Amino acid sequence: MPTDLIWLITGVSSGLGLNLAKIILARGDKVIGTTRTLGGKPHHAPQVLGGDSNEENYKLIQLDLDWDTEKIQKAVTDAVGIWGRIDVLVNNAGYSHKGLAEEVGSAGFKQQFQTNFFALMDVTNALLPHMRKRRSGTIVNIGSRTSWRADFPGASIYGSSKAAVRVYSEGLATEIAPFGIRMLIVEPASFKSDTFSKTPWDDKNLISDYAEVGLGPKQINEAIQIRVKQMKNDPHKGMNVLADVVRGEGVALKEEGNAKELKKWPLYLFLGKEAVEGFKEKMEIMVEKTKEWEGIVGDLDCDE
């Protein structure tokens, strides 16, 4: 990969995307950032993203994940045309649909999947021909700790969309590897920039039974606010780790004698203590259940 990478980062208006854009510009790379709308966003001024010297290295384009496939395709094609190539795609844009599974229903799930999963596929597919032709590229898909641990009320909608991203990314990684294209699945915990707590609860179809057992919007939002106050993860630190891994520097290097060597490409990158612990807890649960039942479910061969 060239040392001056060109990044396409979806969703740079706030949070992880904005922090990553700042870090990448500070390291001398070029950034094409996307937002749903272009108007009224002064914090995207290049000066804010690292000083006047970075103005020529930063471009902001419109890309709405609710667009149809053809319109997304055109936006990505136009992005490639800005500097003639894109080395790194970061699929960061998305949102969290808050609500209980039954209350939200399939319509809510479809809306969540359209933005968080199907549009992500459209962006990726629009760029893959370019990367295949160059036999080079990195795709970074931002997942979530919730894709591993969604065992709390209101998490099934967002968590299932991010689980779909994870499984899709695992399979796609095997298909694009022969073309020299790398996949990185980032599984972050909640960060201080997280907008989850600010997202309104879907109350279009509230079912009184849930409120009676303590699962009404007010009760769950109170629990969420407690979790928000406990958030300690710094988005700037998290995105610095991501930048190191993609660029092959900093924490991506290991000491080997008197020299430094590049660590093996991780495929998975967990960010934040809660993400690491959540994954370990899930694996422990799965191993425990497997051991408990393997004598019964593991011997199901056909009789001779």
Secondary structure, DSSP 8 states (H G I E B T S, - for coil): --SS-EEEEE--SSHHHHHHHHHHHHTT-EEEEEES--TT-GGGSTTTTT-GGGGGGEEEEE--TTS-HHHHHHHHHHHHHHHS--SEEEE------BS-HHHHHHHHHHHHHIIIIIHHHHHHHHHHHHHHHHT-EEEEEE--GGGT---STT-HHHHHHHHHHHHHHHHHHHHHGGGTEEEEEEEE--BTT--GGGS-B--TT--HHHHHTT-SHHHHHHHHHHHHHT--B-HHHHHHHHHHHHHT-GGGEEEETTEEEE----SEEEESHHHHHHHHHHHHHHHHHHHHHHHHHT------
